Amino acid sequence: MPELNKRKQSVLNVVVRDYISTAEPVGSGTLCRKYFSDLSSATIRSVMSSLVCDGYLSKPHTSSGRIPTDKGYRFYVDSQNAFSLGPQEARFIEKSFSGATLEMEELPRIFLKVLSRLTNKAGIILCPKLDKTILKRVELIRISAENILVVIVGSLGDVFNKYVHMDEDLSQELLNSISRFLNDKYSGLTMPSIREKVFREMTDDRKRYDSLVKKAMEICSKFLDVNKSEDDLRFTGVESLFNQQEFREDASTMRKIFKTLESKAALIMILDKCLEGEDSSIFIGSEMENDEITECAVIAHSYKCGDRPIGAIGVIGHKRMEYPRIISIVNYMAAFLSRKLSETRL
């Protein structure tokens, strides 16, 4: 596809901005009157027709105007040079987190409330996954004769619980001893490092291990195996989606979106991609490769503890959204959260 010339770029970006602002298809007359008084309506129509042919704009059946396609939105987003947060919004974010507990169990709720309020979109957060967690301590609790509860506490205060079935009854006293052994041996390591060490050591001659170590290796391997792909996605502000007329007028689309939010799998897959890059990630309509949310867009950014990406934050809403403003909010909050988590790192 040939590059767009300056005039096409200018017209396309103006069409996208105007449509985002008004939710009304944009016609050549509107463009001439509001933005391009030096160009004739015929010239504008010719440019818009070319943009339709190139796949950047489309024509709704009930209107003579044009609206952006996913490709048009993508060009608009990619053509933005910088995303800076206004001082008033920055102060609001700082104030909202002032005095808040920094335990991972509490942070998502506070964060999502602020994010949804600022953007008027549904806020989403992928909390630290087990594989991204640095072990602070492990606790083993006897539940019944053959079942124990494994509690993993990460260095950020994040907690992972899992029931593990054993083939024999283990006393709480023995479990306490196993907990002390695991804490002495693995505290301060990431879960992938622990998994690698456990499985490597289990292949050694088991006869050199005493009973306690054997049980510790067995419990550890079971917990790591069943938890290796566990994620924690949370969201809030779903009711804000009704504020956009496209969703208010289309119950079928809303049902599909709610279905996607409830299943979580699709959004987890999208947010996982954010952990691979340094910049904000924007997924528009068909780019998410999910037929249930083709009318939506997701703006997200990873957050870190030190230099390690441990989760992702963002919003989901109709793809007709204020991209520059919302991207700046998501970027700022991701950086803010990263800073706070790094300050509390053990």
Beta strands, then each sheet from edge to edge (+ up, - down):
strand 1: 57-58
strand 2: 67-68
strand 3: 122-127
strand 4: 135-144
strand 5: 147-154
strand 6: 159-165
strand 7: 232-236
strand 8: 281-284
strand 9: 296-305
strand 10: 308-318
sheet 1: 1+ 2-
sheet 2: 7+ 3- 10+ 9- 8+
sheet 3: 4+ 5- 6+
end
